[in-house]
Amino acid sequence: MKIKVLLYFTASIFVIYFISIAGTGCAQIGAPTGGPKDSIPPELVNAVPKLMATNFKGNKIILNFNEYIDVQDITNNLLVSPLPKINPTVEYKLKTVTVKLKDTLIDNTTYTINFGNAIKDNNEGNPFRNFSYVFSTGKTIDSLQISGNVMIAETGKADSTIIALLYQNADDSAVQKRKPNYIAKLDSSGNFTFKYLAAGAYKIYALRDGDGGKFYNTKIEMFAFADSMVTAAESFSPIKLYAYEEEKESKKIPKPSPAAIKKTDPIEKKLRYANNLTNNKQDLLSNLLLTVNHPLKNVDSKKLILTDTNYKAIPTNVSLDSTQKIISIQAKWKEGADYRLVVSKDAFTDTSGTQLTKQDTIRFSAKQNIEYANLLLRFSNLSSVVHPILQFIKEAEIYKTIPITSEQWSDKLFAPGEYELRIFFDTNNNGKWDPGSYAKKLQPEKTITLDSKLSIKANWDNEREIKF
């Protein structure tokens, strides 16, 4: 077999093709693949001063890597402990990162500069994850730590947007007045660790810092606190914190300017409404809702007449919600029954005095029982918990809440779908979840979310065992 080597030159590429010829067979041409993709992060070659340096007196740190690097989003990644008044500046060029300290360092203190995922290689962007440069202004590197976990008390889930705060030599009001000495970020499971701490007792908190102040200054911020001081140690049992919002933030919808309404969203003068029927069927478990396009001044329940197909009136309970735009009609719906709702022209009036243009009749039927599921839940080890309450969560909303008072609960008409199950422990036995209060040193009621979701099928016997 003969081997011919053909050389091709282009503007910037030199390619070698090998062509194998055996007898009168055809030639096969191939090109180099370029090799596997680089997935290795940059490596630190040396640091000046060296890692774990003691008696640190300077204001500049130089880090040299084994390849060209890039530094991205340093503002959100860089975390210095203890927390300085002025953050250092970080510059990079080729294979070198230079850190310039802007704040006066505390004597006999171990410092950590954590870069998060900011340092990456220049070619593929592989991050040098959670790299920390550690040094001490004293003779030794402190080696103690405090670790823990933060969960949202109302949902039993983790939230990595929360930060853990650690205070040294502080009273109870410090978290409301000043920034902490140390900050730690949470991972996706809610875990955190404060490393390189000196011996002593600390106060520990957690905060979703909405305004960037790094301290607890409003009751609408997600917040957690430990009941007592925490001591740093070589080996430490993780502390558990439960975060809560003492007050819910009111969601105010800004009113558009008159000019904006005129140009982009002309106001409809007619009064209209829509219903919540699905395929013209009424859910056996809920109310019939009429949603209007303008806030209402009044509703005349006598002008909303529900009847069967023989025009026999059916008792109802009519109410208007707090937005003044949703009318709720409550009735005892019968499986598969046909209904008519007569909506008179003057059944309701909006705040400008406008009424419907004409009378309307809505014809619909109630759902069949086979469109629902038979659900049976069994609870074991019930005596080990206090006042448990089960919540069914559907599409991030609470669908149903039931107190667990016996080892078994069932419902023969349960809406099919996929549900998340939460159980909160109703400490004060008032039937609802309650947040904590830092002023009263009151912890929130705690919740657990079950690992697996509950998938409920229509016209099926659905069973589930829940162990406490």
C-alpha positions in Angstrom: 0.0 0.0 0.0 1.3 3.5 -0.9 0.9 6.5 1.3 0.7 9.9 -0.3 1.0 13.1 1.8 -0.7 16.1 0.4 0.0 19.5 1.9 -2.4 22.3 1.6 -1.8 25.9 2.6 -4.6 28.5 3.2 -4.4 32.0 4.5 -3.7 30.9 8.1 -4.2 27.1 8.2 -1.7 24.4 7.4 -3.5 21.1 6.8 -2.0 17.6 6.1 -4.1 15.1 4.4 -3.1 11.4 4.3 -4.4 9.5 1.4 -4.2 5.7 1.5 -4.1 3.9 -1.9 -4.3 0.2 -2.1 -4.4 -1.2 -5.7 -7.1 0.6 -7.5 -9.1 1.4 -4.3 -10.6 4.9 -3.6 -8.7 7.5 -1.6 -10.2 8.5 1.9 -9.6 12.0 3.1 -9.8 13.2 6.7 -9.2 16.3 8.8 -7.9 16.7 12.4 -10.7 17.0 15.0 -8.9 19.5 17.2 -8.9 17.2 20.3 -11.2 17.2 23.3 -12.7 20.4 24.8 -10.7 21.9 27.6 -12.7 21.4 30.9 -9.9 22.0 33.4 -10.1 25.2 35.4 -7.0 27.4 35.9 -4.5 26.4 38.6 -2.8 28.7 41.1 1.0 28.6 40.5 2.0 30.9 43.4 0.9 33.8 45.5 2.7 36.8 46.9 2.5 36.8 49.8 2.0 33.0 49.9 -1.2 31.3 50.9 -1.8 31.1 54.6 0.8 33.9 55.2 1.1 35.2 58.7 2.2 38.6 60.1 0.7 40.2 56.9 1.5 43.9 56.8 1.0 44.9 53.1 -1.9 46.1 51.0 -1.4 44.1 47.8 -1.7 40.5 46.9 -0.5 39.0 43.6 -1.9 35.6 42.3 -0.2 33.9 39.4 -2.0 31.1 37.4 -0.9 28.5 34.9 -2.9 30.0 32.0 -4.5 33.2 30.7 -7.4 34.1 32.9 -10.5 36.2 32.9 -12.3 37.7 35.9 -16.0 38.2 35.7 -18.8 39.7 37.9 -16.3 40.3 40.7 -18.8 42.6 42.6 -21.3 39.8 43.2 -18.7 37.0 43.7 -16.0 38.6 46.0 -16.6 38.1 49.7 -14.0 39.3 52.2 -14.1 38.1 55.9 -14.1 39.9 58.3 -16.3 42.3 56.3 -14.3 45.5 55.4 -15.7 49.0 55.2 -14.2 49.3 51.8 -14.0 46.3 49.4 -10.6 45.7 47.8 -10.1 46.3 44.0 -9.3 43.3 41.8 -7.3 43.7 38.6 -6.2 41.1 36.1 -3.8 40.8 33.2 -2.7 37.7 31.2 -2.0 35.1 33.9 -2.0 37.4 37.0 -4.7 38.7 39.4 -3.8 41.6 41.6 -5.8 42.5 44.8 -5.4 45.9 46.3 -6.6 46.3 49.9 -8.3 49.6 50.6 -9.3 49.1 54.3 -7.2 49.1 57.4 -6.6 45.6 58.6 -7.4 44.4 62.2 -4.5 43.2 64.2 -4.1 39.5 65.0 -7.0 38.5 62.7 -7.3 35.9 60.0 -8.7 37.1 56.7 -10.4 35.2 53.9 -10.8 36.6 50.4 -13.2 34.3 48.6 -13.5 34.9 44.8 -16.6 32.7 44.3 -16.6 31.7 40.6 -15.2 35.0 39.3 -11.8 33.6 38.1 -12.1 31.6 34.9 -9.7 30.5 32.1 -9.8 32.8 29.1 -10.5 30.2 26.5 -13.3 28.0 27.7 -14.5 30.0 30.7 -13.9 27.1 33.2 -14.3 28.7 36.7 -11.8 28.2 39.5 -14.7 27.5 41.9 -14.8 29.1 45.4 -11.1 29.9 45.5 -10.1 31.6 48.8 -6.9 33.4 49.6 -6.3 33.2 53.4 -3.8 35.3 55.5 -3.4 36.5 59.0 -2.2 39.8 60.5 -1.1 37.8 63.5 1.3 35.0 64.2 -1.2 32.2 63.5 -4.1 31.2 61.2 -7.3 30.8 63.2 -8.8 27.4 62.4 -12.2 27.3 64.1 -15.5 27.2 62.2 -19.3 27.5 62.5 -21.6 25.7 60.0 -25.3 25.5 59.6 -28.4 25.3 57.4 -31.1 27.8 56.6 -34.6 26.8 55.6 -37.7 28.9 54.8 -40.0 28.2 57.7 -43.2 28.6 55.7 -42.2 26.1 52.9 -39.5 23.9 54.4 -37.3 24.7 51.4 -33.9 26.2 50.9 -33.2 29.6 49.3 -29.6 30.3 48.1 -30.4 34.0 47.8 -30.2 34.3 51.6 -26.9 35.0 53.3 -25.7 34.0 56.8 -24.5 36.8 59.1 -22.1 36.4 62.0 -21.5 39.0 64.7 -18.7 39.2 67.2 -18.9 41.0 70.5 -22.5 42.2 69.8 -25.7 42.7 71.7 -29.1 41.7 70.4 -29.7 45.0 68.6 -26.5 44.9 66.5 -28.1 43.0 63.6 -30.6 45.9 63.3 -27.9 48.7 63.5 -24.8 47.6 61.7 -23.1 45.3 59.3 -21.9 41.9 60.5 -18.3 40.9 61.0 -18.6 37.9 58.7 -20.9 36.9 55.8 -21.3 33.4 54.3 -23.3 32.5 51.2 -25.7 29.5 51.1 -25.5 26.7 48.7 -28.5 25.2 46.9 -29.4 23.1 49.9 -29.2 26.0 52.3 -25.9 25.0 53.9 -23.2 27.5 55.0 -19.9 27.5 56.8 -17.8 30.3 58.4 -14.2 29.2 58.4 -10.9 30.5 59.9 -12.6 31.9 63.0 -11.0 32.8 66.3 -12.2 31.2 69.6 -15.2 32.9 71.1 -19.0 33.2 71.2 -20.9 34.7 68.2 -24.4 35.7 67.3 -25.7 34.2 64.1 -28.5 35.3 61.8 -29.7 34.8 58.2 -31.1 37.4 55.9 -32.4 37.9 52.4 -30.8 41.3 52.0 -33.2 43.2 49.7 -31.7 46.6 50.1 -28.0 45.6 50.3 -27.6 47.1 53.8 -26.3 43.8 55.2 -28.4 44.2 58.4 -32.0 43.6 59.4 -33.8 46.9 59.0 -37.3 46.0 57.8 -39.9 43.4 58.8 -40.6 42.5 55.2 -37.1 41.1 54.8 -36.6 37.3 55.1 -34.8 36.8 58.4 -33.7 34.1 60.8 -32.0 34.1 64.2 -30.5 31.6 66.6 -32.0 31.5 70.1 -28.6 31.7 71.8 -24.9 32.5 71.2 -22.9 30.1 69.1 -19.4 29.0 69.9 -16.8 28.4 67.2 -15.1 25.0 67.4 -12.8 22.6 65.5 -15.7 20.1 65.2 -19.2 21.7 65.2 -22.7 20.4 65.1 -24.5 22.4 62.4 -27.0 24.9 63.6 -30.5 25.1 62.1 -32.1 28.5 61.2 -35.6 29.0 60.1 -36.2 32.1 58.0 -39.5 34.1 57.8 -41.0 37.4 56.8 -42.6 38.9 59.8 -44.8 41.1 57.5 -45.6 40.4 53.9 -44.7 43.1 51.4 -47.8 44.7 49.9 -47.8 44.5 46.1 -48.8 47.9 45.0 -49.7 48.3 41.3 -48.7 51.7 40.0 -51.5 53.7 38.4 -50.8 54.6 34.8 -50.7 58.3 33.9 -53.7 59.8 32.1 -51.5 60.4 29.0 -50.4 56.7 29.0 -54.0 55.5 29.3 -55.1 57.7 26.4 -52.2 56.6 24.1 -51.8 52.9 24.9 -54.8 51.5 26.8 -58.1 53.2 26.1 -60.6 52.5 28.9 -63.5 50.4 27.9 -66.8 52.1 28.9 -69.0 49.0 28.6 -69.4 46.8 31.7 -68.5 43.2 30.8 -68.0 40.0 32.7 -66.5 36.5 32.3 -67.1 33.2 34.2 -64.7 30.5 35.5 -66.4 27.5 33.9 -64.2 25.0 32.2 -65.7 23.5 29.0 -69.0 24.9 30.3 -68.8 22.7 33.4 -69.0 23.8 37.1 -66.5 22.3 39.6 -68.4 20.5 42.4 -65.9 21.8 45.0 -65.8 25.5 44.2 -68.0 28.5 43.6 -69.1 29.9 40.3 -67.2 33.2 39.7 -68.1 36.2 37.6 -65.2 38.5 36.9 -66.0 42.0 35.7 -63.8 44.6 33.9 -64.6 47.5 36.2 -64.8 47.8 40.1 -68.4 47.5 41.2 -70.3 49.8 43.5 -73.0 47.3 44.3 -74.4 43.8 43.5 -78.1 42.9 43.7 -78.1 39.2 44.6 -81.8 39.0 43.8 -81.0 39.8 40.1 -78.6 36.8 39.9 -81.0 33.9 39.7 -79.8 30.3 39.6 -82.3 27.7 38.4 -82.5 24.1 37.2 -83.8 23.2 33.7 -87.3 23.6 34.9 -86.6 27.1 36.0 -86.9 26.2 39.7 -84.9 28.6 41.8 -81.9 27.2 43.7 -80.7 28.9 46.9 -77.3 30.7 46.5 -75.0 32.8 48.6 -73.6 35.8 46.6 -70.6 37.8 47.7 -68.1 40.4 46.2 -64.4 40.1 46.9 -62.1 42.9 48.2 -61.0 44.0 44.7 -64.7 44.7 43.9 -64.3 42.8 40.6 -65.1 39.2 41.4 -68.6 38.0 42.3 -68.8 34.6 44.0 -71.9 32.5 43.7 -72.1 29.6 46.2 -74.5 26.7 45.8 -74.9 23.0 46.5 -74.0 21.6 43.1 -75.4 18.2 42.2 -73.4 15.8 40.1 -74.1 16.1 36.4 -77.1 18.5 36.9 -77.9 21.2 34.4 -78.2 24.8 35.5 -79.1 28.2 34.3 -77.9 31.5 35.7 -80.0 34.5 34.7 -78.0 37.7 35.0 -80.4 40.7 34.9 -79.4 43.9 33.1 -79.2 45.7 36.5 -77.7 42.9 38.5 -74.6 45.0 39.3 -73.4 48.5 38.8 -69.8 49.8 38.5 -68.4 52.8 40.3 -69.3 55.1 37.4 -73.0 54.0 37.4 -72.6 51.7 34.3 -74.7 48.6 34.1 -74.9 45.7 31.6 -76.4 46.5 28.2 -78.8 43.5 28.3 -80.0 40.5 30.3 -77.9 37.3 29.9 -78.4 33.6 30.6 -75.5 31.2 31.3 -76.3 27.6 30.7 -73.9 25.0 32.2 -73.8 21.6 33.9 -72.0 20.3 37.0 -69.2 17.8 36.7 -69.6 14.1 37.3 -68.2 12.3 40.3 -66.0 10.1 38.1 -64.1 13.3 37.1 -62.7 13.3 40.7 -60.4 11.0 42.7 -60.8 9.0 45.9 -57.9 10.0 48.1 -56.8 8.2 51.3 -53.9 9.3 53.4 -52.5 7.3 56.3 -50.2 8.8 59.0 -47.9 6.9 61.2 -46.0 8.0 64.3 -48.5 10.8 64.8 -47.9 11.0 68.5 -44.3 12.3 67.9 -45.5 15.7 66.5 -47.6 18.6 67.8 -50.6 19.9 65.9 -49.5 18.9 62.4 -51.4 20.6 59.5 -51.2 19.2 55.9 -51.2 21.5 52.9 -51.8 20.5 49.3 -49.8 22.9 47.0 -50.8 23.1 43.3 -49.0 25.4 40.9 -47.3 27.2 43.8 -50.6 28.0 45.5 -52.2 26.4 48.6 -55.1 24.4 47.2 -56.3 22.7 50.5 -55.4 22.8 54.2 -56.4 20.0 56.6 -55.5 19.5 60.3 -54.2 16.0 61.0 -56.1 14.7 64.0 -56.2 11.0 63.3 -54.2 8.3 61.7 -56.3 8.3 58.5 -57.9 11.0 56.3 -59.9 10.5 53.1 -61.8 12.5 50.5 -64.0 10.9 47.9 -64.2 14.0 45.7 -60.6 15.3 45.3 -59.6 17.3 42.3 -57.1 15.3 40.1 -53.6 16.8 39.5 -50.1 16.9 40.8 -49.6 18.2 44.3 -46.7 19.1 46.5 -47.3 18.2 50.2 -46.3 20.4 53.1 -46.8 19.8 56.8 -46.4 22.6 59.2 -46.6 22.3 63.0 -49.2 24.6 64.4 -47.6 25.4 67.7 -50.3 27.8 68.9 -53.1 25.7 67.4 -54.8 28.5 65.6 -55.1 26.7 62.3 -52.7 28.8 60.3 -48.9 29.2 59.8 -47.4 32.0 61.9 -44.1 33.9 61.3 -41.6 34.6 64.1 -40.8 37.9 65.8 -37.3 39.0 66.7 -38.5 41.6 69.1 -40.4 38.9 71.1 -37.6 36.3 70.4 -40.3 34.1 69.0 -39.3 31.5 66.4 -41.7 30.9 63.4 -43.7 27.7 63.1 -41.8 25.2 61.1 -42.7 23.4 57.9 -41.5 20.3 56.0 -42.0 19.6 52.4 -42.3 16.0 51.5 -39.7 14.7 49.0 -42.0 13.2 46.4 -45.1 14.8 44.9 -48.5 13.3 45.0 -50.0 12.5 41.6 -53.8 12.1 41.8 -55.7 10.5 39.0 -59.4 10.9 38.3 -61.7 7.9 38.9 -58.9 6.1 40.8 -58.4 5.1 44.4 -55.3 7.1 45.4 -53.5 6.1 48.6 -50.4 7.5 50.3 -48.6 6.7 53.6 -46.9 9.6 55.4 -44.4 8.8 58.2 -43.4 11.4 60.8 
